[in-house]
């Protein structure tokens, strides 16, 4: 800190404290709001999203159609004609230059969204139980929540909060989760920001030799939890918005238990501690500076981050860039994967069949409507939103709570986090991902069920 003047340090500390507090209030502090004459608990970000949704009104379907259509067109162009003409670190390259599978999904999304919007073609695609459900119930919420969440997430990510918390939690990471201390930042980035961000940080750390192959796989498959943004949307979909604090607390507890157990059992335990390249032992041990506590060191790091943090212009510029990225990258995948999965769920017995082995398990845990809940258990591997969509007809709070919380806790879904892991430098197969997904489900279910019974009974 000696390289900065006293005025710089003071400004850095004020920026860190004020901006981080605003972020905490927006994303983590419940507020009481009146909706339809009833008092309900919500989050400021969710409340703002609701206001924007009401303001947009009947224009929302057309906005969604335009977003998905533009995404499909740009993906086709950037993945073929302009592939070699784009800057590798540019927004167009990262958002629209995709592999064949993701390109097909985005093109399918364009087909599905127009068929649903115009009610054209087969009703199998656009019915209220399939494409219509995704288009009318889920996507409008995503558009508005993504807007405010992406815009304000830098308050939590870029002004020093992670740097403050990192050193404080480092001493417990190795004994509890068999991970190096620096992984705390990845894990917090996932919990507070987005699981894909955590995966990208982890992949880079593995490439640079700071994580072993086992450590990188453990972090990516155990801590890359979906963002608070997604958790809010899921809670809203399963009607748990007013119970959000307890809902998200349950997710955190279940994830931490999984993070403690999974690295100690197959298949994660069997992965070798191999490094992609050598770095000095001092870099891996992460010792604190002499005569400095973890809190003092964390506060100094947070202050330095505050000094370097972006101003308002850069802050909002980065926020709008994230909004565009989330709209044009995530919405098409949700539309295509969601429609395909709901078609399979509505018109075939596939999910009922593969979920049957879970019926006795759910009944043992005293989950009401176990047969219907069982159909949602494994579909989460395709997309995290699908269990919440498919369970929407159930009226029991315990069942809704369990299905919603489990879908977030399962973590590895191919439409985003799983796909990013497979596309990263971390060497892990789709079979290993599915086995980790399955074991996470088996471990997390009784924890979430217990929390649900304690809360609603």
DOVEX-331920 format. One line per 8 residues: number of its first residue (from 1); their letters; for each residue x, y, z negated of C-alpha. Coordinates in steps of 0.001 Angstrom, whole numbers, plus 500000, padded with zeros to 6 digits. Each point is the difference from the previous one (the first is absolute). Last residue first. Example, Ala and Ser with C-alpha at 12.3 -4.5 7.8 and 13.67 -1.06 7.14 Angstrom:
# DOVEX-331920
2) sa) 513670,498940,492860  498630,496560,499340
This chain:
# DOVEX-331920
457) xxxxxxxx) 455885,471900,490936  501079,502344,502808  503475,500985,498817  501237,496840,498266  498491,497806,502733  501727,502025,502740  503362,499957,498200  499786,496208,499607
449) xxxxxxxx) 499083,499560,503682  502934,502202,501061  502444,497915,497955  498434,496687,501102  500238,500976,503698  503562,501386,500015  501928,496709,499780  498010,498122,502677
441) xxxxxxxx) 499967,503015,502325  503731,500654,499592  500622,496322,500852  497993,500330,503230  501700,503252,501093  503451,498546,499210  499094,496966,502123  498757,502249,502812
433) xxxxxxxx) 503198,502075,499996  502143,496840,500046  498087,498771,503058  500348,503422,501692  503786,499730,499639  502355,502266,498020  503333,501569,501031  499770,503657,498882
425) xxxxxxxx) 500991,502125,503001  496398,501181,500424  497340,498857,502483  498756,497147,497822  499897,502305,496967  498149,502666,502012  497420,497447,501149  499459,498794,496442
417) xxxxxxxx) 499544,503582,498778  497612,500993,502819  497449,497814,501789  501747,496896,498681  498910,500322,496394  502468,499254,497208  498813,501853,496858  497782,497356,498394
409) xxxxxxxx) 499519,502556,497198  497946,502329,502201  497569,497273,501129  499917,498665,496430  498768,503332,498608  497142,500178,502500  498964,496334,499680  500149,500063,496190
401) xxxxxxxx) 498120,503310,499608  497281,499034,502476  499514,496650,498260  499856,501589,496542  497668,502765,501198  497398,497594,501399  498101,501404,503007  501505,498044,502864
393) xxxxxxxx) 499284,501347,503495  503348,501829,500212  502034,496807,499560  501046,499887,503662  501167,503625,500093  502036,499722,496791  501607,496757,501181  500808,501625,503373
385) xxxxxxxx) 501858,503068,498766  503361,498262,499371  500334,498635,503502  500975,496600,501432  501307,498487,496735  496910,501433,498288  497904,497364,501772  501282,497465,497478
377) xxxxxxxx) 497774,500872,497024  496978,501564,501711  498009,496793,500631  500532,499003,496353  497962,503004,498845  496920,498661,501803  500327,496585,498355  500853,501511,496593
369) xxxxxxxx) 496801,502037,499739  500877,500895,496393  503665,499563,498898  500149,497715,496943  503782,499351,500256  499228,496294,500367  497452,500976,502672  502723,501906,501864
361) xxxxxxxx) 502338,496985,499876  497190,497620,501010  499209,502262,503016  503653,500476,501026  500221,496730,501964  497012,501242,502046  501806,503064,501364  501333,498274,503117
353) xxxxxxxx) 496498,498795,500887  498086,503199,499191  502645,501974,501868  499540,497872,503130  496168,499648,499983  499623,502046,503194  497729,502901,501050  500261,502425,497099
345) xxxxxxxx) 503513,499283,498670  501514,499579,503463  498290,503198,501181  501064,501737,496766  503595,498954,500674  499985,501226,503583  498373,503329,499048  502383,500611,497108
337) xxxxxxxx) 503072,499065,502042  498993,502371,502809  498660,502951,497968  502569,499727,497182  502803,499835,502558  498644,503077,501817  499711,501985,496719  503567,499242,498829
329) xxxxxxxx) 502254,501475,502673  498094,503032,501333  498521,501195,496721  502959,499135,497759  502572,501597,502310  497873,503099,500564  499584,500472,496246  503721,499397,499425
321) xxxxxxxx) 500875,502740,502507  497471,502270,498275  501788,499435,496685  503479,500553,501456  498888,503380,501371  498185,500809,496750  503162,499508,497954  502289,501573,502598
313) xxxxxxxx) 497979,503235,499898  499533,499878,496218  503704,499564,499245  501775,496657,500091  501835,498497,497004  503770,500589,499676  499790,501809,496650  497218,497673,498822
305) xxxxxxxx) 502140,496980,500914  502824,501461,497903  497578,500498,497109  498751,496417,500333  503575,498703,499924  500730,502086,496892  496795,498740,498345  500911,496399,500815
297) xxxxxxxx) 503482,500435,498495  498535,501529,496847  497384,497243,499704  502519,497202,500633  502276,501426,497331  503369,501567,500807  503296,499683,498109  501654,498271,502965
289) xxxxxxxx) 498109,499972,503307  497500,497122,500236  501195,496745,501561  498466,498883,503288  501618,496525,500120  499619,499692,503794  501991,503094,500984  502723,499091,497493
281) xxxxxxxx) 500333,496545,501579  501051,501624,503279  498047,499172,503140  500119,496891,502193  497662,499341,502903  496732,498188,500727  500031,498589,496474  499024,496440,499069
273) xxxxxxxx) 498239,499208,496739  498370,496863,501418  496232,499535,500241  498787,497021,497921  498612,502181,497189  497680,501795,502428  498288,496797,501186  499824,498628,497322
265) xxxxxxxx) 500004,501363,496446  501868,502615,497927  499527,502942,502387  496215,499328,499892  499465,500121,496220  500955,503553,498932  498764,501713,503176  496742,498041,499789
257) xxxxxxxx) 499509,501258,496423  500813,503547,501146  497529,499765,502885  497198,498773,497722  500632,502835,497515  500143,502631,502781  496792,498741,501643  498205,499981,496643
249) xxxxxxxx) 501089,503594,499329  498615,500875,503442  496542,498722,499097  500143,501469,496469  500733,503470,501412  497617,499505,502927  496852,499123,498029  497988,502834,501579
241) xxxxxxxx) 501332,499035,503415  499208,496295,499562  497288,499810,502676  501783,497241,501983  500725,502412,502899  500942,502872,497656  502514,497846,498128  501444,498863,503340
233) xxxxxxxx) 500343,503616,501185  501636,501112,496743  502417,497058,500147  500882,500941,503576  501008,503504,498942  501832,498718,496924  502230,498231,502475  500089,496307,500662
225) xxxxxxxx) 502497,498084,497899  503432,499333,501434  501198,498683,496614  499950,496235,500388  500550,499198,503673  502456,502806,500838  501765,499977,496620  500384,496209,499853
217) xxxxxxxx) 501150,499818,503637  502638,502705,499432  501214,498315,496816  500288,496603,501700  501900,501390,503023  502318,501885,497664  499460,503691,499392  502598,502808,500133
209) xxxxxxxx) 501604,498739,503229  499095,502883,502322  497604,497823,502019  498267,498903,496782  499601,503634,498888  498505,500867,503396  497524,497131,499812  499035,501008,496473
201) xxxxxxxx) 499337,503612,501008  497893,498791,502962  498061,497571,497809  499327,502681,497374  498679,502371,502662  497764,497188,501284  498522,499562,496540  498866,503623,499847
193) xxxxxxxx) 500344,502893,497603  499531,499522,496268  500375,496242,499692  502263,499614,503018  502259,502949,499211  500077,498811,496387  501262,496611,501137  502627,501421,502316
185) xxxxxxxx) 501210,502399,497274  500131,497215,497423  502110,497932,502419  503009,502058,498875  500048,498012,496769  500938,496714,501635  497395,497211,499975  499456,496816,497956
177) xxxxxxxx) 496455,501242,499150  499992,500236,496213  503686,499740,499068  501253,501968,503042  497306,502717,500135  500024,500923,496295  503088,502243,499899  498902,501848,503197
169) xxxxxxxx) 496693,501298,498631  501243,503324,498589  502463,500471,502860  497164,499921,502607  497330,502077,498206  501658,503382,500472  501106,499289,503582  496483,498830,500864
161) xxxxxxxx) 498490,503236,498656  502580,502183,501752  498128,502172,502505  499754,497737,503046  497738,497060,499229  497252,501091,497635  499335,503396,501573  500857,498415,503358
153) xxxxxxxx) 496705,498047,499676  497933,503187,500467  499346,500022,503756  499971,496224,500307  497368,499735,497261  497898,502861,501330  499721,498767,503591  500160,496290,499219
145) xxxxxxxx) 496945,500336,497741  498050,501773,502748  500739,497615,502878  499922,496895,497800  496507,500777,498708  498698,500428,503549  501748,496721,500981  498367,497757,497385
137) xxxxxxxx) 496226,500235,500235  499073,500998,503561  502773,498502,502122  500833,496995,497796  496355,499042,499457  499073,500736,503606  502808,497760,501219  498657,496972,498072
129) xxxxxxxx) 496978,499731,497677  498215,503094,501330  500325,498588,503524  502534,501433,502462  502064,497029,501174  497521,497106,499726  497389,502403,501386  501496,499393,503433
121) xxxxxxxx) 500484,502859,502435  499354,503640,499125  498896,501531,496729  501703,503215,501248  502109,500505,496867  500400,496262,499402  501043,499209,503563  502293,503046,499979
113) xxxxxxxx) 501613,498964,496685  500442,496367,501055  501726,500761,503309  502318,502588,498421  500762,497628,497098  500823,497245,502491  502630,502318,501508  501445,500583,496532
105) xxxxxxxx) 500040,496261,499185  501654,499166,503335  502710,502590,499322  500552,498555,496522  500583,496525,501462  502195,501345,502830  502425,501925,497779  499527,503701,499378
97) xxxxxxxx) 501257,503354,501332  497121,502187,498789  500758,501204,496478  503781,499688,499759  500710,501117,503572  497474,502849,499995  501167,501274,496590  503664,500191,501044
89) xxxxxxxx) 502968,498063,498602  500516,497852,503101  499482,503025,502331  497711,498917,502832  501071,499403,503619  500607,496257,499755  496410,499121,499067  498391,502609,502275
81) xxxxxxxx) 498371,497602,502487  499414,497010,497691  499569,500287,496218  499599,503779,500079  497336,499905,502736  497922,497158,498525  500319,501401,496465  499054,503501,501212
73) xxxxxxxx) 496786,498683,501567  499048,497892,496978  500688,502796,497500  498016,502466,502120  497049,497603,500030  500216,499297,496237  500097,503693,499063  497298,500962,502531
65) xxxxxxxx) 497579,497290,498820  500562,500986,496357  499310,503675,500766  496846,499022,501925  498684,497993,497019  500796,502905,497562  498118,502758,501864  496752,499154,498170
57) xxxxxxxx) 501294,501309,496675  503383,501750,500099  499141,502008,496864  498649,496973,498138  503211,498055,500687  502068,503031,498984  498194,500193,496646  500472,496269,499448
49) xxxxxxxx) 503724,500256,500750  500316,502832,497481  498371,497776,497355  502300,497094,500889  503081,502209,499574  498672,501433,496719  499377,496487,498660  496510,498854,499053
41) xxxxxxxx) 497786,499381,496992  496263,500383,500498  497210,502206,498662  496690,499399,501748  497830,502549,501840  500893,498588,503417  503688,500391,499144  501232,502022,497023
33) xxxxxxxx) 503745,499829,499364  502127,499049,496983  503752,499878,500616  502534,497182,499842  503726,500948,499907  502260,497883,502236  500104,501392,503532  499306,503730,499845
25) xxxxxxxx) 501133,500507,496392  503240,498046,500510  500747,501943,503188  499414,503360,498276  502279,498864,497173  502705,499018,502491  499789,503409,501708  500261,501940,496721
17) xxxxxxxx) 502774,497937,498386  502263,499576,503042  499562,503602,501228  500648,501371,496511  503091,497841,499610  501374,500974,503403  499341,503689,499396  501848,499845,496661
9) xxxxxxxx) 502899,498076,501549  500279,502479,502876  499942,502951,497546  502729,498398,497877  502203,499501,503053  500572,496577,501541  503302,498097,500419  500099,499274,496262
1) x) 496952,497732,500308
